[in-house]
Amino acid sequence: TVSPTTSAPTASPTTLAPTVSSVRVAAAVTFKSLDIASFDDAGFKASFLASYKADLAASAGVPTSWITIDSIEAGSVVISATIGFGSESTDSADAFAATLSAAPQSVFSTIGTVYGDIEAAAVTGTAAPSVAPTLSPTASPTTVAPTVSPTRSPTT
């Protein structure tokens, strides 16, 4: 005899998984007295960007790992960066964006004095929320009827 095997279906999700979002500040900072050719020197580039990220992080109150350098372009030197804040830090992000836009020299205390006038534009935004994947429900189980195989051929 064979016992039928069944498995219980999984239930449909009743709520969506929590969304994950974060607040970000996009900044474009112009260093008017800095020559773009300076970034051809790998040592200068590494040192400058480390100081740039350290100044942003200190002013924003976030770790340097939350800062992404998006681009470095000519036009004096324009550095675009994204600064991440926790999802509950909208006020901090807004305050940082306002400070960076109004008084960029105060944000770049380490490198600002070396490279002259600094202009900055910053915009606060929220990263698009993402939904954690959920599994689809499985179908109801089907019961397989046991089958019996004859052990001997019938005789007449």
WOGIHU-V294038 format. One record per residue. N is the residue number from 0. PHI is phi in degrees with one decimal (NA if undefined). Layout:
BEGIN
<<N;PHI> <N;PHI>>
END
This chain:
BEGIN
<<0;NA> <1;-117.2> <2;-84.2> <3;-70.9> <4;-111.0> <5;-130.0> <6;-128.0> <7;-75.0> <8;-72.1> <9;-84.9> <10;-77.0> <11;-68.3> <12;-63.4> <13;-92.4> <14;-135.6> <15;-75.5> <16;-64.7> <17;-61.2> <18;-89.5> <19;-117.1> <20;-142.7> <21;-144.8> <22;-92.5> <23;-132.3> <24;-116.2> <25;-96.7> <26;-127.8> <27;-121.5> <28;-115.4> <29;-107.3> <30;-102.7> <31;-67.4> <32;-101.4> <33;-105.6> <34;-91.4> <35;-59.8> <36;-62.7> <37;-59.8> <38;-78.2> <39;-70.2> <40;-84.2> <41;-58.9> <42;-65.4> <43;-62.1> <44;-58.5> <45;-62.2> <46;-66.0> <47;-62.1> <48;-66.4> <49;-63.9> <50;-66.6> <51;-58.9> <52;-65.8> <53;-63.5> <54;-64.7> <55;-59.8> <56;-62.0> <57;-62.7> <58;-70.7> <59;-82.8> <60;74.3> <61;-128.7> <62;-69.5> <63;-61.6> <64;-67.3> <65;-90.1> <66;-111.3> <67;-117.3> <68;-83.5> <69;-88.3> <70;-164.4> <71;-130.2> <72;-130.8> <73;-73.4> <74;119.7> <75;64.7> <76;-138.2> <77;-113.3> <78;-110.4> <79;-99.4> <80;-143.9> <81;-120.4> <82;-111.9> <83;-90.4> <84;-128.6> <85;-63.9> <86;-62.8> <87;-99.1> <88;-109.3> <89;-58.9> <90;-62.2> <91;-63.9> <92;-64.6> <93;-62.0> <94;-64.2> <95;-63.6> <96;-60.1> <97;-64.7> <98;-64.0> <99;-62.2> <100;-71.5> <101;-82.9> <102;-141.2> <103;-60.5> <104;-59.9> <105;-72.3> <106;-77.6> <107;-102.1> <108;-66.8> <109;-76.1> <110;-106.1> <111;-63.3> <112;-70.9> <113;-79.4> <114;-111.4> <115;69.6> <116;-60.0> <117;-125.2> <118;-118.3> <119;-146.6> <120;-129.4> <121;-136.4> <122;-130.2> <123;-92.0> <124;-151.5> <125;-113.5> <126;-64.2> <127;-60.0> <128;-66.9> <129;-120.1> <130;-103.5> <131;-65.7> <132;-65.4> <133;-123.0> <134;-81.1> <135;-76.7> <136;-66.7> <137;-92.3> <138;-71.8> <139;-61.6> <140;-72.0> <141;-111.3> <142;-96.8> <143;-95.9> <144;-71.6> <145;-68.2> <146;-116.1> <147;-114.9> <148;-97.2> <149;-66.0> <150;-90.2> <151;-137.3> <152;-75.3> <153;-66.4> <154;-111.8> <155;-112.5>>
END
